[in-house]
Amino acid sequence: GGGGGGGRAGRRRRWAKTEERQVATLVDASRRVVASHLARDGKLLELCADWVKGNRRLVAVAVKQNGLALEFADDKLKQDRRLVLAALKRNGRALAYASPSLRRDRAFVAKAVAEKAWVLEFADAEARGDAAIVLPAVTAFGRALEFADDRLRADKAVVLAAVAQNGSAIEFAAPDLKADRDVVLAALETYDAAFKFADATLAADRAVVLKALERNGLALKYAATDLQADRDVVLAAVTQTGWALKYADPDLREDRAVVAAALKQDRHAKIYARRPSCPPVALAAAAAAAAGLSASVDSVIAAAATTRDVED
């Protein structure tokens, strides 16, 4: 009887081992099938069973295909530095799904921002207030200034670094720095339209306005009224962009030299020449002067007739 019992126990052990091998084979096959699907579409991880979401190798396959798949990984894996960095390489927005502890980790965030500066948006508030993290970020990608802490957006060194890379970052600077000549002039070097974000106090600063007009004549729109009536300022504007005539003082919009300079840069600017005191004959004379033609009476009258026909 004892021998029979031992034989049955032995058979059970063999059956159990066989079953374990079969289950292992099925699990391995399942992993391969799951991996093949995740390799094609990482976000399928959302539909997977919990054991898949907690499997580092399978999650690694998913985030390699789509970094945002990190959202559906097990919370423990969201603390895995290497896994999260792999997700960030694929899509920087994945930082939003990293564990709170990683998003607060100064060294980790600094490394992430060094690879993709704009991921600063998804960093923890403490990291966004760290100059050691923010300064390299805005130096590489000026508009990352948008996501910096308010204190750093009021830091002149940080803002200057941002606008030196991309002048449009002045949009996110603190109000006091939008009124800072150094900041505005630096922004104009890399962004033609930076003057529209400058504080109104600089609108009457002739030197700053002229610098803005060198880059973009349409900045005349944001100049103080007195400067819009300044002949030299307006000439600088329309010489750069004829359409700036639109923002000149009405009296200068009928000034033949100003209109001629505008038409020379863009003949379509004539639509902004003031009509009541600048009839077609005057416009034609200005157009002729802009084109370097001799404005004989006959040629001016002929051109004026053409102009009137077009306007009618």
Summary of the structure (lengths in Angstrom):
residues: 312
radius of gyration: 34.1
end to end distance: 119.6
largest distance: 134.0
contacts: 1079
relative contact order: 0.04
helix: 80%
strand: 0%
